[in-house]
């Protein structure tokens, strides 16, 4: 859930985190949108791994016998 929210928080056009960061630092969103694509790509790959390979997120509870 945290990864999905992070993806939504920084992805344009609604990306409130992206626009708030740009407002605080005084940069334009179009200058930041290019470099942030790598970050969003990593978040998307992580989210897809969590969705389609449940063992990724369940190994720690399984390690402690909670699964």
Beta strands, then each sheet from edge to edge (+ up, - down):
end
